């Protein structure tokens, strides 16, 4: 390879060390980057992987900023510096919002709480943030070149690995309105810089406005992103946020709407925003409760199947899972099972194998017609039924036995 073509290609020998570092040095406990602070998200993202662009989308007022602020705050608690570009918020508002999270007091939502906070306490929180947070002097529209300059400085001088851009639509909106071509160039350039500098970008974006007012319950997808389709194209992974119980509820649903290019995992996760401004992960608690309930029901059904006589559940607590397990236990053990229908218990019987059902049906038919119950016991009885005229009366014979008997009678009659 000649020297004039070398700058156009990656040095593959250097890529060996970079790839090994990505898998063994950047993270821990199976992560490929800095932890998100939430076990549920780490399980599908493997942390904030260097070079990634994450897109976060939600309707207005659902909590995009609140949730992404929670993410960067948890990264800062692990002694990592973060750069934040709040293109529609003043730096003072940003510091106050994060200070409230640090103090776990809703200072902004309820001004009366501000009187309960000592000045020195708030000062210490702001000092703690200033040591870990970089906020560029930027408001409103921002060019891709300016963004690259901020990234270069933050990475090389302050070792920043995580960047939050809130939001990309504001970066491309000027006096003439939303510039779609600017978004294309901005997003593609951002992805290139993230790969080159080994940083992770959290890119917040808005949805296309609708006439529906559903209190944040609407599920949004990649097609709802406001702006250029390149946002979804260059994203390594995309998340949507909604409020399944409305805006007045603290419950938040985070769903992966674009699988990670490398990991390929998908999922839906539940979080709860507490009055103290803290967002907690409720996935582990709900999963543990469900597993404990399923285990209790399984044990109860097994005890009933073995005849131990466990106390039955009240009717209101019966579930489809219990009914299915009871049916399975009844088939394998021969014990009667019950199914709750219309508020009453109706006994059910086991279906016999098809051969036994056919044999039972034949015995009932023969018994009704006065014929022998077994097919092989009747040679003398058959002969005794032949009339003096050489014929046999077969009009009352039914089934396979009757058919064979009729054929034999015709043979005797000739």
C-alpha positions in Angstrom: 0.0 0.0 0.0 1.4 3.3 -1.0 1.7 6.2 1.4 -0.7 8.5 -0.4 -3.6 6.0 0.1 -2.9 5.2 3.7 -4.9 8.1 5.2 -8.0 6.7 3.5 -8.0 3.5 5.4 -8.1 2.4 9.0 -4.9 1.0 10.4 -6.1 -2.6 11.0 -3.2 -3.4 13.3 -4.4 -0.5 15.6 -7.9 -1.8 15.4 -6.8 -5.0 17.1 -5.9 -3.1 20.3 -9.0 -0.9 20.0 -11.3 -3.8 19.7 -9.8 -5.7 22.6 -10.0 -2.5 24.7 -13.7 -2.2 23.8 -14.5 -5.6 25.1 -12.1 -5.9 28.1 -11.2 -2.4 29.3 -14.2 0.0 28.8 -16.7 -1.8 31.0 -17.1 -4.4 33.7 -19.5 -7.1 34.7 -20.3 -7.9 31.0 -20.6 -4.2 30.0 -18.9 -2.7 26.9 -19.0 0.9 28.3 -20.1 3.0 31.2 -23.1 1.7 33.1 -26.4 3.4 32.5 -27.1 3.1 36.3 -30.1 0.9 35.6 -29.7 -2.9 35.6 -32.6 -3.3 33.2 -31.1 -1.0 30.6 -27.6 -2.4 31.0 -28.9 -5.9 30.2 -29.9 -4.8 26.7 -27.4 -2.0 25.9 -24.3 -3.3 27.7 -23.8 0.2 28.9 -23.0 3.4 27.0 -20.8 1.9 24.2 -18.1 4.2 22.8 -19.1 5.4 19.3 -22.8 4.8 19.8 -25.6 7.3 19.1 -28.7 6.7 21.2 -32.0 8.3 20.2 -34.7 9.1 22.8 -38.1 10.0 21.6 -41.4 10.9 23.3 -44.3 13.3 23.1 -44.1 16.7 24.6 -44.3 16.7 28.4 -43.9 12.9 28.8 -40.4 13.1 30.5 -37.6 12.9 27.9 -35.5 15.5 29.6 -36.2 14.2 33.1 -35.3 10.6 32.2 -32.1 11.5 30.3 -31.1 13.9 33.1 -31.4 10.9 35.4 -29.1 8.9 33.2 -26.4 11.4 33.1 -26.7 12.0 36.9 -26.2 8.3 37.6 -23.1 8.4 35.3 -21.7 11.4 37.3 -22.2 9.5 40.6 -19.7 7.0 39.2 -17.1 9.8 38.8 -17.5 10.3 35.1 -17.7 13.7 33.5 -20.6 14.5 31.2 -21.2 17.2 28.6 -24.8 18.6 28.4 -26.1 20.7 25.6 -29.6 22.0 26.7 -30.5 24.0 23.6 -33.8 25.2 25.1 -32.9 25.6 28.8 -30.8 28.1 30.6 -27.7 26.8 32.4 -29.2 28.0 35.7 -32.3 25.9 35.2 -30.2 22.9 34.3 -28.1 23.3 37.5 -31.2 23.7 39.7 -32.9 20.7 38.1 -29.9 18.4 38.7 -29.3 19.9 42.2 -32.8 19.0 43.1 -32.1 15.4 41.9 -28.9 15.4 44.0 -30.7 16.5 47.1 -33.7 14.3 46.3 -36.0 17.2 47.0 -38.6 18.6 44.6 -37.4 22.2 44.7 -38.7 23.2 41.3 -42.1 21.5 41.4 -42.9 22.8 44.8 -41.3 26.2 45.6 -42.2 25.8 49.3 -39.5 23.2 49.5 -36.8 25.8 48.7 -37.3 27.2 52.1 -36.5 23.8 53.6 -33.1 23.7 52.0 -30.2 25.5 53.6 -28.1 27.7 51.3 -25.0 25.9 52.2 -26.7 22.6 51.3 -27.7 23.8 47.9 -24.2 25.3 47.4 -22.5 22.0 48.1 -24.8 20.3 45.6 -24.0 22.8 42.9 -20.2 22.5 43.6 -20.5 18.7 43.2 -22.2 19.1 39.8 -19.7 21.7 38.6 -16.9 19.2 39.1 -18.6 16.7 36.8 -20.7 18.6 34.3 -19.7 20.7 31.2 -22.3 23.1 29.7 -21.2 24.8 26.5 -22.2 28.4 25.9 -24.8 27.5 23.3 -28.5 28.2 22.9 -30.7 27.3 20.0 -29.5 26.4 16.6 -26.0 24.9 16.4 -23.9 24.0 13.4 -22.3 20.6 13.0 -18.8 22.2 13.0 -19.5 24.0 16.3 -20.8 20.8 17.8 -17.6 19.0 16.7 -15.5 21.7 18.3 -17.3 21.2 21.6 -16.8 17.5 21.4 -13.1 17.8 20.6 -12.5 20.0 23.6 -14.6 18.0 26.1 -13.0 14.7 25.1 -9.3 15.8 24.9 -9.2 18.3 27.8 -11.8 16.8 30.2 -12.0 13.1 29.2 -15.7 13.3 28.7 -17.2 10.0 27.4 -21.0 10.8 27.5 -22.8 13.6 25.8 -26.5 14.6 26.1 -28.0 16.7 23.3 -31.4 18.0 24.2 -32.6 18.2 21.5 -31.5 17.7 17.9 -34.6 19.5 16.5 -33.5 22.7 18.2 -30.0 22.4 16.8 -31.3 22.4 13.2 -34.1 25.0 13.7 -33.3 28.5 12.5 -35.2 31.7 11.7 -36.6 30.0 8.6 -38.0 27.1 10.5 -36.9 23.4 10.6 -34.1 22.7 8.1 -34.3 19.1 7.1 -30.9 19.1 5.2 -29.2 20.5 8.3 -30.5 17.6 10.3 -29.1 15.1 7.8 -25.7 16.7 7.9 -25.7 17.2 11.6 -26.7 13.6 12.5 -24.3 12.0 10.1 -21.4 14.2 11.3 -22.3 13.4 14.9 -22.1 9.7 14.3 -18.7 10.1 12.6 -17.3 12.1 15.5 -18.6 9.7 18.1 -16.8 6.8 16.4 -13.6 8.8 16.0 -13.4 10.1 19.6 -14.9 7.1 21.3 -17.8 8.9 22.9 -21.5 8.1 23.4 -24.2 10.5 22.3 -27.7 10.6 23.8 -29.8 12.4 21.2 -33.2 13.6 22.4 -35.8 14.3 19.6 -39.4 15.4 19.4 -42.3 13.6 17.7 -44.5 14.9 14.9 -47.3 17.0 16.4 -50.8 15.3 16.5 -54.3 16.5 17.4 -54.7 13.7 19.9 -54.4 14.5 23.6 -53.9 11.2 25.4 -51.9 12.4 28.4 -48.7 10.8 27.2 -50.2 7.3 26.8 -49.5 7.0 23.1 -46.9 4.5 21.9 -44.5 6.2 19.5 -42.2 4.6 16.9 -39.4 5.6 14.5 -42.0 6.9 12.1 -43.1 9.5 14.6 -39.7 11.2 14.8 -39.9 14.8 13.9 -37.4 15.8 11.3 -35.2 13.8 8.9 -35.3 10.0 8.6 -31.6 10.1 9.0 -32.1 10.3 12.8 -33.4 6.8 12.9 -30.9 5.7 10.2 -27.8 6.7 12.1 -29.0 5.7 15.5 -27.4 2.6 16.9 -30.4 2.1 19.3 -33.6 4.0 19.8 -35.9 4.3 22.8 -39.4 5.6 23.2 -41.0 6.9 26.5 -44.7 7.0 27.4 -46.9 7.3 30.5 -49.2 4.3 30.5 -51.3 5.7 33.3 -51.3 9.3 32.3 -49.1 12.4 33.1 -50.4 12.6 36.7 -48.9 9.1 37.4 -45.2 8.7 38.0 -45.1 5.4 36.0 -42.9 5.6 32.9 -42.5 2.9 30.2 -39.3 2.8 28.2 -39.4 0.6 25.1 -36.7 -0.2 22.5 -38.0 0.8 19.1 -34.8 0.0 17.2 -32.6 -2.9 18.3 -29.0 -2.2 18.9 -26.8 -2.9 15.9 -24.3 -4.9 17.9 -26.3 -6.4 20.8 -29.6 -7.0 19.0 -31.7 -7.1 22.1 -35.2 -5.7 22.5 -37.5 -5.1 25.5 -39.9 -2.9 27.5 -39.1 -1.6 30.9 -41.0 0.2 33.7 -39.7 3.0 35.8 -41.3 5.2 38.5 -40.6 8.9 39.1 -40.9 9.5 42.8 -41.9 12.8 44.5 -38.3 13.2 45.5 -37.4 13.6 41.8 -35.6 10.2 41.8 -36.5 7.7 39.1 -36.4 4.2 40.3 -36.2 0.9 38.4 -39.3 -1.2 39.3 -38.5 -4.0 36.8 -36.6 -6.1 39.3 -39.2 -5.7 42.1 -42.1 -6.5 39.8 -40.2 -9.5 38.3 -39.4 -10.9 41.7 -43.0 -10.5 42.9 -44.3 -12.3 39.8 -41.8 -15.1 40.2 -42.7 -15.5 43.8 -46.4 -15.7 43.1 -45.9 -18.2 40.2 -43.8 -20.4 42.5 -46.4 -20.3 45.2 -49.2 -21.4 42.8 -47.0 -24.1 41.4 -46.3 -25.5 44.8 -49.9 -25.4 45.8 -51.0 -27.3 42.6 -48.3 -29.9 43.2 -49.4 -30.4 46.8 -53.0 -30.9 45.6 -51.9 -33.4 43.0 -50.0 -35.4 45.6 -53.0 -35.3 47.9 -51.4 -33.3 50.6 -54.5 -31.1 50.8 -53.2 -27.6 50.6 -55.6 -24.9 51.3 -57.4 -23.8 48.1 -57.1 -20.2 47.0 -60.2 -17.9 47.2 -62.1 -17.6 44.0 -61.0 -14.0 43.4 -57.3 -15.1 43.4 -57.6 -18.0 40.9 -55.7 -17.3 37.7 -55.5 -18.8 34.3 -52.1 -20.2 35.2 -53.5 -22.1 38.1 -56.3 -23.6 36.0 -53.8 -24.8 33.4 -51.6 -26.3 36.0 -54.6 -28.1 37.6 -55.6 -29.5 34.2 -52.1 -30.8 33.7 -51.9 -32.3 37.2 -55.3 -34.0 36.6 -54.2 -35.7 33.4 -51.0 -37.0 34.8 -52.3 -38.1 38.2 -55.9 -39.1 37.5 -57.1 -36.7 40.2 -60.3 -34.7 39.5 -59.7 -31.0 38.6 -62.0 -28.0 38.7 -62.3 -25.0 36.5 -63.8 -21.7 37.8 -66.6 -20.7 35.5 -69.5 -18.5 36.3 -68.5 -18.4 40.0 -69.0 -22.2 40.5 -66.7 -25.2 40.5 -67.6 -27.8 37.9 -66.0 -31.3 38.2 -64.2 -32.6 35.1 -63.4 -36.1 34.2 -60.4 -37.6 32.5 -60.7 -38.6 28.8 -59.7 -42.2 28.3 -57.5 -43.3 25.5 -59.3 -43.8 22.2 -59.0 -47.6 22.3 -60.6 -47.9 25.7 -63.4 -45.5 24.7 -64.2 -47.6 21.6 -64.1 -50.8 23.6 -66.4 -49.3 26.3 -68.8 -48.1 23.5 -68.9 -51.6 22.0 -69.6 -53.2 25.3 -72.5 -50.9 26.0 -73.9 -51.6 22.5 -73.7 -55.3 22.9 -75.1 -55.2 26.4 -78.1 -53.2 25.1 -78.7 -55.8 22.3 -78.3 -58.8 24.6 -75.1 -59.9 22.8 -71.9 -61.3 24.5 -69.6 -58.5 25.7 -66.4 -60.2 24.3 -66.0 -61.0 20.6 -64.2 -64.3 21.1 -66.5 -66.2 23.5 -69.5 -66.8 21.2 -68.9 -69.7 18.7 -71.4 -72.1 20.4 -73.9 -69.2 21.1 -73.8 -68.1 17.5 -74.6 -71.6 16.2 -77.4 -71.9 18.6 -79.0 -68.8 17.2 -79.3 -70.3 13.7 -83.0 -70.9 12.9 -84.3 -74.2 11.5 -84.7 -72.5 8.0 -80.9 -72.0 7.9 -81.1 -68.3 8.4 -80.1 -66.0 11.1 -82.0 -63.0 12.4 -79.6 -60.1 12.2 -81.9 -57.0 12.2 -81.0 -56.2 15.8 -77.2 -56.7 15.5 -75.2 -53.5 15.3 -71.5 -52.6 15.0 -68.6 -54.6 13.7 -69.7 -57.7 15.5 -73.2 -57.5 13.9 -71.8 -57.0 10.4 -69.5 -60.0 10.7 -72.4 -62.0 12.1 -74.7 -61.1 9.1 -72.1 -62.2 6.6 -71.7 -65.5 8.3 -75.4 -66.1 8.4 -75.7 -65.6 4.7 -73.1 -68.2 4.1 -75.1 -70.7 6.2 -78.4 -69.9 4.3 -77.2 -71.1 0.9 
